[in-house]
Amino acid sequence: MITGALIVVLSFGYVGLLFALAYYGDKRADAGRSIIANPYIYTLSLAVYCTSWTFYGSVGRAATSGIGFLPIYLGPTLMAALWWYVLLKLIRISKAHRITSIADFIASRYGKSHLLGGLVTIIAVLGIVPYIALQLKAISASFSIILQYPTEALVIDSFSDLPFLHDNTFYIAMLLAAFTILFGTRHLDATERHEGLVAAIAFESVVKLVAFIAVGCFVTYGMYDGFSDVFRKAAALPEFNALLNQGGAAGNYTNWLSLTVLSMLAIILLPRQFQVAVVENVDERHLNKAIWLFPLYLLAINIFVLPIALGGLMHFPAGTVDADTFVLTLPMTERVTWLALLAFIGGLSAATGMVIVETIALSTMVCNDLVMPILLRWKYLRLTERRDLSGLLLGIRRGAIIVVLALGYGFFYLAGEAYALVSIGLISFSAVAQFAPAMLGGLFWKGGTRLGALWGLTAGFLVWLYTLLLPSFAKSGWLPITFLTEGIFGIDLLKPQQLFGLQDLDDISHCLFWSMIANIGLYVTISLWRRPTATEHGQANLFVDVLRYVAAGSGSRFWRGSATVIDLQTLLGRFIGPERAHEAFAAYARSQGIQQIEKLTANAVLVHYVESQIAGAIGSASARDMVASVVDEEPLALDEVMAIIDEASQALAYSRQLEEKSRELQSATDELRKANQRLQELDRLKDDFISTVTHELRTPLTSIRAFSEILSDNPQLDQAQRGKFLGIITRESERLTRLINQVLDLAKLESGAADWNPSEMDMREVIEEAATALSQIYKERNIRLELQLPEITPPVTADRDRVMQVVLNLLSNAANFCEKPDSRVCITLEHRSEALQIEVSDNGIGISPADQAIIFEKFRQVSDMPAGKPKGSGLGLAISREIIEHFGGRLWVDSTPELGSRFCFTLPLQRIGGAALAA
Amino acid sequence: MQKSVLIVEDEESIALSLEFLLRKEGCAVACARDGTTALQMIAQQPPDMVLLDVMLPLMDGFELCRRIRVDPALKKTRILMLTARGRENEIARGMSLGADAYLTKPFSTRELMGTVRSLLGAGMPATP
């Protein structure tokens, strides 16, 4: 036997346990050892989505429409997949701007608008209060049912006849108010996080899941023989056919689609969901696990819905027991007392969790976005002059909690069994869905404006009111039913649930269709109609691009003005108390690496910090007004803001460009370094060259001077000696002239300033002429000169005199290397495929490999000729190579020491490029 | 007493002019065209003075100068360096290696002979 006293003790004991748990959670949080800072608690707290509507209602819905209960859980599951995109953004933005409610979020997004914040709050309160009432009704109903244990007859409620002081639900509501006040408003905090409360909510999620699964297992495996048994038995009964076969009517699919969309939106837009998912979020990384854990929770709590529904329908004669109560009545009918009590506690936990979180979310909105803006503007109260507003703020919060719960209880007390309460869950979903355009639009579209959001919200809200809430009132008998059947003022087109003749849609789809057309239509049209103001544009950028901005201090970019540190601290102290303000400033100073608060400068970052701290307490719009009251703010013109925004959005592209530039710079630096090394090398070569040239010039000069002075100082010298010395002077003078000419020649060749006179020439003829010119020298030295020339060679285009210079140089070099008695020099001309090849070979002393490598360099001569210094200037081969390469040919040497050398060069028959011809 | 002078010079015409000038002065003159030959000749018959070109095949004048100076038997041998490279640091290098005098090509024959005379006179062993 379950007595009323037992139920009361159990209920209050359970809530007492919540108190203890929340108290423990807060203590741990104060000690810095959070018990909620993990993804599992976060996921469980998200499961506050599952209310008594889930716990009892899913079974009820399944009993009337089969798997029609599913869209409400499919939506959130689908949405969870988008969390990384949507919820992460919400969390980032809210953390950066100390946003503590949906109203605050929307107000802040559209330029910190009081009007928007207020409107959102009103919609939320109107939409959610009946939902809270629904939970209270569930508690009350479950009370009544379990009190009749073990009789499980259809409950006829009589509580509306009772004065509320005799109603247990009233005391539960009071207890919940106390709990919410105690753990929801312990202190004012910028982050507005409540660790103890979240711990309690997570615990409740465990309790309701365990209770539901326990009942499910009992029904499936206790009363029946597993899933297949339940379904097989149900399938055998003809009246269940419609239930088990999802009908194919078009309206059915529309309904599924609407419910899925609605619940997708609800999972982020319901005030309680925003509270646990965004405001209470400890670490955005918790999303990683929550993304799959939360759908898993939903799956777990839905697995047994159909078995329980079918079990209940088969067990109880039709119409005797409300399907909504199967979770409770099935254990009762089997006399399993403990399970009945557990189911009761599970339902209680589902209801209380929702009520607590929803109340705290609504009270924050009411305080920050409704009451405070009005109080602060009410000059008569002189609130802005009061030293410490933190007490008042807490008072307002607590008052708001009581008012919200009182409204919920009042609605429940008055509405009772009326139709309004039954369908209120979806009506609430439809209400919060109105936030979607302004919220999601504001998250992803920079063009949305305050006016657009305001009109869209208002229109959507009015359509919701007209097509969903008022009809539900009419069905409850609070409005004349003609409102529904004939439309307002009897105009047919204005029938609330067949607006403009739209029929064949269920209530919810109908409302969703029209309200979204009005809401989105006005939001987009009006936003496009007017350009966003500077503030709107600034906020739009901060919100939409939040994942790209570094959160801290980002808002400060749009601020310019002056204030004193002491003013700011005093201001903050008025809202969160002087001590906490002092702590906040000290923390800020530490974060800036400054030892004392006095040394802080009141710059934009500090002002932004103070504003965001105050925003946590009174909402962003009011916070802005408050800060503005102590700061001489210079408003930014639109073009300035645009400039800042452009600058910011260009920063990313610019940094990419910068990386690119930096890479280019690096390679340019490398090239420059190489060029510099090359220059230094060239500079050294130039010094060497000058030094060498100087040396080469001094040598003949020395002889000339010495013999001139000898001749001058010795007039008595005989004729032969005079002649010899004068001969030396002449020869050395010639050598000097030749050297100077060659140096100049080489300089010209190397600098590209040489004059070229290319023409078609006969190579054979050039060689013959050169041989003739040197024949005298060869004869004197007794060296045989052989010519091996073909009869005909193709003409080649080159500078005849220059090529002649090369041939002469090679032939005289060869002669210089020949000192043996049987010396022989051979010059050959060959027609190779694309070039003429000329070879000058001798059987002289040869050139060592080391010398072969350097003889083409300037002034580098074969160093170890035993016969003494070679006679040339050391420039001949360098010049020759320049000439041959100018015409696209090659000049090289093969040599075997002691056996002789072979110098070869080629002249291409077709000039490559041809540009050099003109040079 | 006739002084002996070794001319180390690879440039034939310059060697010829030096030979003429020194013979006229009454010296016994020998010529070498490269460093190694000169070193052999010095070892066989140490001269009173070496007229030394810097740019020489096989062994350059600086090296030859250094070798002469490390040989105790040759400490009385005067060294006059001649170079076509007139840079200060080369003069300093020659002097640090123990050359007695240093002239830059092209030189004045009078200056050259003045230097030769003073070096040979200072280096003359005292007559008992």
Boltz contact constraints between the chains, C-beta under 6 A:
constraints:
  - contact:
      token1: [A, 695]
      token2: [B, 84]
      max_distance: 6.0
  - contact:
      token1: [A, 695]
      token2: [B, 85]
      max_distance: 6.0
  - contact:
      token1: [A, 698]
      token2: [B, 84]
      max_distance: 6.0
  - contact:
      token1: [A, 698]
      token2: [B, 105]
      max_distance: 6.0
  - contact:
      token1: [A, 698]
      token2: [B, 106]
      max_distance: 6.0
  - contact:
      token1: [A, 699]
      token2: [B, 11]
      max_distance: 6.0
  - contact:
      token1: [A, 699]
      token2: [B, 84]
      max_distance: 6.0
  - contact:
      token1: [A, 701]
      token2: [B, 106]
      max_distance: 6.0
  - contact:
      token1: [A, 702]
      token2: [B, 14]
      max_distance: 6.0
  - contact:
      token1: [A, 702]
      token2: [B, 105]
      max_distance: 6.0
  - contact:
      token1: [A, 702]
      token2: [B, 106]
      max_distance: 6.0
  - contact:
      token1: [A, 703]
      token2: [B, 13]
      max_distance: 6.0
  - contact:
      token1: [A, 703]
      token2: [B, 14]
      max_distance: 6.0
  - contact:
      token1: [A, 705]
      token2: [B, 106]
      max_distance: 6.0
  - contact:
      token1: [A, 706]
      token2: [B, 17]
      max_distance: 6.0
  - contact:
      token1: [A, 706]
      token2: [B, 109]
      max_distance: 6.0
  - contact:
      token1: [A, 707]
      token2: [B, 17]
      max_distance: 6.0
  - contact:
      token1: [A, 709]
      token2: [B, 109]
      max_distance: 6.0
  - contact:
      token1: [A, 728]
      token2: [B, 13]
      max_distance: 6.0
  - contact:
      token1: [A, 868]
      token2: [B, 33]
      max_distance: 6.0
  - contact:
      token1: [A, 869]
      token2: [B, 10]
      max_distance: 6.0
